[in-house]
């Protein structure tokens, strides 16, 4: 059952993120939620947590609406909604709410790990990197 749920979420995320890329304008965006789900999996969390990871950006970055996620379960929808930052959201309130939900908290931390990894190894487009930083990425 949970494998079907995860597969449905992966298909939904792939559909909604089609045509989007990461900040490098090359990497398909879907690689990011897959990477976040992998971090969650490797940390020992089950497929429901991984499902939230796959969907963590669909409400914020696409035209997907909550009804498409609701079919996967209220707990998954609630976690994805918590991870969706409103444009005028108060940072402290946003983080506080996430930390009260175990699935949202795990996925948010995995998301930060993946974003830091990307910044460390790929740099941020438009910003120069020191030769020392470049040498770390090559090793």
C-alpha angles and dihedrals in degrees: 000000000000091000089056089049091051092047091050091049092048091051091047093049092046090051095049096042093048110131094016121116136193120257091281088068089228110068113082108246093231088073088071099059089042089054091048090051090050092054089050091048093047089052088059102255121145131248094272090062090044089051091056088050092054090051100037096111103033097094093042100043106029141042091256112131131215095255091070091055095040090072088066094059140289093257091056093045092049093051093047091049090052090052091052107096115209117223093248097034119145105239095219094050091045093053093042092055092048092051091056091061115066095206094047092046094051093047093046091054092047089049090053091049091052093046091050090048090052092048092048098047103027102030123216113290111253095021121103119231126214119249088244091055090047091052091056090055091051095053 
